[in-house]
Amino acid sequence: RVVEDRYKADLISKNDGDELVRRTGDVDSALNMYARNGDWTKCLSLAEKSAPKMLPHFLIQYCKNLANKGQISQACEELSRYGPPPEASNFQLYKIICGDM
């Protein structure tokens, strides 16, 4: 177990999410690593394929990030592509995006 944990930590430190998923199956760690590193394309793609229940979480994180940078049209495109999660906690973000369009 210790060896496996160190191996995962090494792959994470090398930003090797593909290998992390392939060798250990640890999709959650790979998703978090991609998000931390701002590699949203890989993060959302992996979530869509391997962890669809996590996709809304990472999609909203990305869209908040884009909105904070003033990239409203990009945030709108991402929400259109993946579908906006219906949770009421996201409505304020949607209002900001729609208001700035």
Secondary structure, DSSP 8 states (H G I E B T S, - for coil): -HHHHHHHHHHHHTT-HHHHHHHH--HHHHHHHHHHTT-HHHHHHHHHHH-TTTHHHHHHHHHHHHHHTT-HHHHHHHHHHH-----GGGHHHHHHHHHH-
